[in-house]
Amino acid sequence: MWQRNNGQAEDDLQFRFTAYLVSAVKRRRKDYLIQLYKRNSIESAVEAVYESEPSSEEV
């Protein structure tokens, strides 16, 4: 069955692609921020351990 292209199908496809792209970017941004938060919390925990241990100069 052939239908005349009135441009609406292309607009619908573009809207769907744009929505997909926006959701993918939001998801990746969220994953990046979670990863960054985890990395920073681990680094601060490691720094706290090193600061609490006596150094060889103090012993």
N, C-alpha and C positions, 0 to 999 in steps of 0.2 A: 504494500500500500504506500503510495507516494503522497507526501504532503508538501505544500508550498512552504518555503522557509520565510517566515515573517520576522525573523530575528529574535523571537522570544525564547526559542530553545537555546540559542547561544547565550542569551542573557542569563537564563536559568543555570546553564552549565558554568558560566563565569561566577555567578553568585555561590554556587555549591563549591567551586574550587576556592574562592576567596574565603568562605567559611571554614573549609578544611585547612587552608593555609594559616588562618588566624588561630584556629584551635591547636594546630601543630606547634606554632611559635609560642603560644601560651604554655603548652605542656612542656616544651623544651626549656623555657625560661624558669618554670616552676622547678623542674628537675635540676637545673643548674644552680638555682638558689639554695635548694635543699643540700646539694652536694657541697656547695661553698660553706654553708652553715655547719655541716658535719666536719668538714676539713678544719674550719676555724675553731670549733669546739675541741677537736682532738689536739690541735696545736696548743691551745691554751691549757689543756690538761697536762700535756707533756711539759710545758714551761713551768707549771705549778709544781710538778714532781721534781724537776731539776732545781728549782729555787728552794725547795724544802729540804733537799739532801745536803748535808755538809760537804763542802769541797775539800780536796786534799790539803789545801793551804790552811784551812781552819782547824784541822785535826792535829 
